[in-house]
Amino acid sequence: MDALVWVVFIAVFVGAALLVKVAAVLLVVFVVLALLLGLVLRMLRKRRSRG
């Protein structure tokens, strides 16, 4: 029983760590996409104003 409890504990711990990593990666990707979108919009506005 002790071994089973340890296996379950490790599995939950690893799963939580992976979820945290995935959430962090998604957050970084979202921020990068938002910044790129802002730059693209600025470029389009500049081009439209110049044109």
N, C-alpha and C positions, 0 to 999 in steps of 0.2 A: 504493500500500500504506500509506503514511504517513497519508493522509487516512482510510482505512478504520480503521486502528488508533485514530486520534483519535475517530472516530465511535463505535467500540465502547467506548472508554474513557469517553466522555461519557455514553453510554447506561447503562453499568454504574454510573457515579457518580450519575446522576439516579435510577436505580432504587434504589440503596442509600439515598439521601436520602429518597425517598418511603417506603421500608419503615420507616426510622427515624421519620418523621413519623407514619405509620400506627400504629406500635407505641406511640409516645408518646400519641397520641389514645386508643387503646384502653386504655392504662394509666390515663389521667385519667378516662375514662368508667367504668372498673371501680371506681376509688376513689370516685367520686361516687355510683355505685349502692350501694356498700357502706355509705357514710355515710347515704344516704337510707334504706336498709333498717334500719340501726341506729336511726335516729330513729323510723321507723314502728313498730318493735318496742317502743321505749320508750313511745310514745304508746299502743299497744295494751295494754301492761302496766299503765300508769297508769289507763286507762279500765276495765280488768278489775278492778283493785284498788279503784277508786272504786265501780264498780257493785256 
